[in-house]
Amino acid sequence: ETKPGSGVTRGRRAPIAGILVSLAAIVVLGLAFGYFVGGRSTPAASPPSFRRLTFHHGTIFGARFVRNDRSLVYGASWEGNPTRVYSVIPGTPESRALTADSTGLLAVSTSGDMALKLRPRRYNPVETDGVLARAPFAGGVPREILEGVIYADWSPDGGSLAVARRLDGRLQLEYPIGKVLYTTRGWIADPRVSPRGDRIAFLDHPLEG
C-alpha cells in the first residue's frame, strides 16, 4: 500500500497472498490424499470366469443370451453337418437342437423371439445370405420375412428388426425393414441397435470379401 506523497510502500498484501497460497496448497494436498486413499480402498474387480459349454468338433456362428432365461442360444455346424440352432443351459452336459438343418441364428429379442437365417448360401469367401425368418424360442415353425439377409438385430422392444441385406448387387442397411439407412458395394456386418433404439453400430468393409 502506498501513501500519497510519502514514497513509502507498506507490505500488507504479501501476508494475505501467502495465506491464500498456503490454504490452496492444503486443499490440493487434501484432495490428492483422499483420491489416493479412496483409490487404494476400492476393491479390485474379480476377473471374469469361463466355463466350457460345448464338446463337439465344428464351427460356431454366433451366440446370444435369452432374457429372463438361463439358456444360451447359438448356431453351429457340428461334425461336418449342416448348421442348426441349439440351446444350452450352463451346467448341463448337452445342447438341444431348436431348428432343422441349414438354419443359422441372427439375434434373439427381449421377448424371446429368434431371428433366423434359413437356407444360407455363400456369396463370398466368408459370408452367406439367406431368408430372414422369425420363430419363438419356446418352439414353433419359422415364419419367413425377407430374402437376401446377411445379418439382423432386434430393436430394444423386440418389435422391429435392423437388417443388412443384398439387393441388386449392393448391400444395404435397413431399420426398420424397408427404410434404407446406408448402401455400399462393399460388405456390411454385425449391426447392433442401441439400447434406446436411436442408433445402429455396424462394421463397414469397403471391399466385398
C-alpha positions in Angstrom: 0.0 0.0 0.0 1.4 3.4 -0.9 0.6 6.6 1.0 0.3 9.5 -1.5 3.3 11.8 -1.3 5.3 9.7 1.1 7.0 7.4 -1.4 6.7 4.6 1.1 5.1 1.2 0.3 3.6 -0.9 3.0 3.6 -4.7 2.5 0.1 -5.7 3.7 -0.9 -7.7 0.7 2.0 -10.0 0.9 0.9 -11.8 4.1 -2.7 -12.2 2.7 -1.4 -13.7 -0.5 0.8 -16.1 1.4 -2.1 -17.2 3.5 -4.2 -17.8 0.4 -1.4 -19.8 -1.3 -1.0 -21.9 1.8 -4.7 -22.7 2.0 -4.8 -23.6 -1.7 -1.9 -26.0 -1.2 -3.6 -27.6 1.8 -6.8 -28.1 -0.2 -4.8 -29.7 -3.1 -2.9 -32.0 -0.8 -6.1 -33.0 1.0 -7.8 -33.8 -2.3 -4.8 -35.8 -3.5 -4.6 -37.7 -0.3 -8.3 -38.5 -0.4 -8.1 -39.7 -4.0 -5.0 -41.8 -3.1 -6.7 -43.4 -0.1 -10.0 -43.8 -1.9 -8.4 -45.4 -4.9 -6.4 -47.9 -2.7 -9.5 -48.8 -0.7 -11.6 -49.7 -3.8 -11.8 -53.5 -4.1 -10.3 -54.8 -7.3 -12.7 -56.2 -9.8 -12.7 -60.0 -9.9 -11.5 -61.5 -13.2 -14.1 -63.0 -15.5 -14.7 -66.7 -15.3 -15.3 -69.0 -18.2 -16.9 -72.4 -18.5 -16.9 -74.7 -21.4 -20.5 -75.4 -22.7 -20.0 -77.4 -25.9 -17.9 -80.6 -26.5 -18.2 -81.2 -30.3 -15.9 -80.5 -33.2 -17.1 -77.9 -35.6 -17.8 -74.2 -36.1 -20.0 -71.9 -34.0 -21.7 -69.0 -35.8 -22.8 -66.5 -33.1 -24.4 -66.9 -29.7 -27.0 -65.0 -27.7 -28.3 -64.9 -24.2 -32.1 -65.4 -23.8 -33.5 -62.7 -21.5 -35.2 -64.0 -18.3 -34.0 -67.5 -19.1 -30.8 -69.4 -18.1 -30.4 -70.6 -21.7 -27.8 -69.6 -24.3 -28.7 -69.9 -28.0 -26.2 -70.4 -30.7 -25.8 -71.6 -34.3 -23.3 -74.3 -35.1 -22.1 -76.8 -37.7 -21.0 -79.9 -35.7 -19.0 -82.8 -37.0 -19.4 -81.6 -40.6 -23.2 -81.5 -40.5 -25.3 -78.5 -41.8 -25.7 -75.5 -39.5 -28.5 -75.7 -36.9 -29.6 -73.6 -34.0 -29.1 -75.0 -30.5 -29.8 -74.0 -26.9 -27.8 -75.0 -23.8 -28.2 -74.3 -20.1 -24.9 -73.7 -18.3 -24.2 -76.7 -16.0 -25.9 -79.2 -18.3 -23.9 -81.6 -20.4 -25.7 -81.4 -23.7 -27.2 -78.9 -26.2 -30.7 -79.2 -27.6 -31.4 -78.6 -31.3 -34.1 -76.0 -31.9 -34.3 -75.9 -35.7 -33.9 -78.1 -38.8 -30.8 -78.3 -40.9 -29.4 -75.3 -42.8 -30.6 -72.7 -40.2 -28.5 -70.0 -38.6 -29.0 -67.7 -35.7 -29.0 -63.9 -36.2 -30.5 -62.5 -33.0 -32.8 -63.0 -30.0 -35.3 -60.4 -28.9 -36.1 -59.3 -25.4 -39.4 -61.2 -25.7 -37.6 -64.4 -26.7 -38.2 -64.4 -30.5 -35.4 -65.6 -32.6 -34.3 -64.0 -35.9 -33.1 -66.9 -38.1 -31.3 -67.2 -41.4 -32.9 -70.0 -43.5 -31.2 -71.9 -46.4 -27.9 -69.9 -46.2 -25.9 -69.6 -49.4 -22.3 -68.4 -49.7 -21.8 -65.3 -51.8 -18.2 -64.5 -50.8 -15.4 -66.5 -49.1 -16.6 -65.6 -45.6 -20.3 -64.6 -45.7 -23.6 -66.1 -46.5 -27.0 -64.6 -47.1 -30.4 -66.3 -46.8 -34.1 -65.9 -45.9 -34.8 -64.0 -42.7 -37.3 -65.8 -40.5 -38.9 -65.3 -37.1 -39.5 -68.1 -34.6 -40.3 -68.2 -30.9 -37.6 -69.6 -28.6 -40.2 -71.8 -27.0 -40.7 -73.6 -30.3 -42.7 -73.2 -33.5 -42.5 -73.1 -37.3 -40.3 -70.2 -38.5 -42.2 -67.5 -40.3 -40.3 -66.3 -43.4 -39.9 -62.5 -43.7 -37.3 -61.3 -46.2 -34.7 -62.7 -48.7 -31.1 -61.8 -49.2 -30.4 -61.1 -45.5 -26.9 -61.4 -44.1 -27.3 -60.0 -40.6 -30.1 -58.8 -38.3 -30.6 -57.4 -34.9 -33.8 -56.7 -32.9 -34.9 -53.3 -31.6 -34.9 -52.9 -27.8 -38.7 -53.6 -27.6 -38.5 -56.6 -29.9 -41.0 -55.0 -32.3 -38.8 -54.5 -35.4 -35.5 -55.5 -37.0 -32.4 -53.9 -38.4 -31.1 -55.9 -41.3 -28.1 -56.0 -43.6 -29.3 -57.4 -47.0 -28.2 -57.9 -50.5 -30.3 -56.2 -53.2 -29.4 -55.7 -56.9 -25.7 -56.3 -56.4 -25.4 -53.9 -53.5 -25.6 -54.3 -49.7 -27.8 -52.0 -47.7 -28.7 -51.4 -44.0 -32.4 -51.1 -43.2 -34.1 -50.1 -40.0 -36.8 -50.9 -39.7 -37.1 -53.2 -42.7 -37.8 -51.2 -45.8 -36.2 -48.0 -44.6 -32.7 -47.8 -46.1 -30.1 -46.0 -43.9 -26.9 -47.0 -45.7 -25.8 -48.5 -49.0 -22.5 -49.9 -50.2 -20.9 -52.0 -52.9 -18.7 -53.5 -50.1 -19.9 -55.5 -47.2 -22.0 -54.7 -44.1 -21.6 -56.9 -41.0 -22.8 -57.2 -37.4 -25.4 -54.4 -37.0 -26.4 -53.7 -33.4 -29.3 -51.5 -32.3 -28.5 -49.2 -29.3 -30.4 -49.7 -26.1 -32.6 -46.7 -26.8 -33.2 -47.7 -30.4 -32.0 -44.4 -31.9 -28.6 -45.5 -33.3 -27.1 -48.5 -35.1 -23.5 -49.6 -35.0 -22.1 -51.8 -37.8 -18.9 -52.9 -39.5 -18.4 -51.4 -42.9 -16.0 -53.3 -45.2 -15.3 -51.2 -48.3 -14.4 -54.2 -50.4 -16.6 -57.3 -50.6 -14.8 -60.4 -49.2 
